[in-house]
Amino acid sequence: MSVDAVIAEFLADSDLEWEAGASEGEVVVTLPGEKKLRTVVSLVTSPTWLTARAFVVRNPDENHDRVHRFLLAKNLRLPGIAYAVDASGDVYVTGRLPAAAVTPEALDHLLGAILDASDSPFNELLALGFRTSMEKEWAWRVDRGESLRNLEAFRGLLERPGDPPREA
């Protein structure tokens, strides 16, 4: 069975959202997350490889060295995938399987590993790389009485004396 056929069978048996990609041999799969609400994975096939790549977070505004050190330390424990930075400084997670090794089980493992690598450290990456922006956003929202719901995960970092209590 071809890699494309394995992917098609896997997706048909899953509840995942997907669509054909922009290039030949590409499928784009959306994985639901918890901290990062969704991770979009590009699966690109060739006669010899299946390459998977997912955007994790944009180029950090600050603390580049700490963010990169954090990612490199995580790379040591990742199962067959790795973090990478593109020319713009945006962070991705990527993996590659030999075409002969692509099975539904291997594809499930690869997508699960990519989702975990994108979702699990997401809040920590935001706190390391975007804290100043988040502090400004928090203050702006508090000053205007706007909802803090999407920043609640960071309340411990951002809260100031006199800020409103947690939203219900």
N, C-alpha and C positions, 0 to 999 in steps of 0.2 A: 504494500500500500504506500502511495506517495505521501510526502510530508503534508502537502495541501489537503489530501484526502483525510489524513489523521486529524488535522486541525478542523476540517469541516465536520467530521464525525463528533469530535470533542465538543465543538460549539453547539451542534444540534442536540446533544445530550445534556447541555448545561442550561442554566437560566441566565447566562451572561449576555449583556448587550454587546453587539459587535457590528461592524460594517466593513466593506471592502476599503482598502487603503488607497492612497493616491498613486502608488506605483504597482507595477505587476508583481504578483507574489506577496502582496502585503495585506494583512488583516489587522484591523484596529479593534481591540477588545477593551471594554470598560469594566473595571473591577470595583465593587463597592467597598468602601473603607469605613473606619470609625473616626480616626483623628483627621485624616485627609479624606474628605467625603467620597472621592473616587480617584482611581488611578487608571490612566489611559495607557495601554500597552500596545506598541506596534510590533507585530510579528511579521518578519520578512523571511521568506523562504528562498533558497537557492538549491541547485542540485546537490550541494554538499553540506549546507548548514541551515539551521533555523536560528535567526537572530531576534532577540526580544529587547525592546528598549522602552523605558517609561520615564516621563518627566517627574521629578520629585519636588523641586523647589527652584525658584528663580535665583539668579546671582544675588547672594546676600548683600545687604546694604552696609553691613559692618562685620567685624570679627572674622574676616575671611580665613585667617590662619587657624582660629579655633574651630570653625566649621569644617575646614578641610582635614584637620587633625582628627576630629570626631568621626568623619566619614572614613578616613583611612584606617582608623582603629576598628571600625565596624567591618571593613572589608576583610579583615583577618578571620571573621567568623561567618561570613556569608557562604551559603551552599551553591557554588557554581555561578554566582552572579557577582557584580561589583559596582560600586559607585563610580561615576565618571563626571567630568566637568567639560562642557563644550567651550567653543571659542568665546562665547558671550559670558561665560562663568556660571551658566545655569547647570543645575545638578540633575543627573539622570542615574538610573540603575539599569544595568544592561547584562545580558547573558547570552550564551550561544551553545547550542547543542549540535552535534553531528547529525546529519539527516537520518542516518541509520539508527540513531538512538531515540528518535522521536516516536513516542507512543502516547496514548491518552494519559497514562499514569505519569510519564515524564513531563508532559505538557502541564498537567495539573500541578505537579511539584514545582515546575519553573514559574508558573503564574502565581502560585501561593508564595513562593520565596520573594518574587518581585513585589507582590502586594505587601507582604510583611516589611520588606526593606523600605518601601515608600511610606507606608502608613505608621508603623510603630514609632519611628524617631521624628515624625513630622512636627509635633509641638516643640520638641527640643531644638530642632533645626530652626524653627521660627523664633524661638526665644534667643538663640545664639546669634542669628543673623539679621533679625529685624526688630530687636527690642525697642530701640529708640522710636521707630515708626509706630510700633504698637502702643508705646506710652503716649505718643501724641494723639493717636486715634482714640485711646481710652479717655484722655482728658477732654478731647473735643466732644465725645459722646456724652460724658458726664455733664459737662458745662451746658449742653443743649437738651439734656433730658432724653437723649436717644437710647435705644436698647443696647445693652452690653452683652446680649446673649452669645454672639459669636466670639466674644473675647473672654467668656467665663472660664475657660480652661487655663487662662493666664492671670486670673484675678490675683493670685498670690504674688505675682511679679509686678503687677500694674496698679493695684489698689492703693489709694491715698487716703489719709485720715479724712473722714467726712464723706467719702463716696457712698452712694446708695448701697443697700444690702443686695444680696443675690436676688435675681429675678426668679419668679416661680415658674 
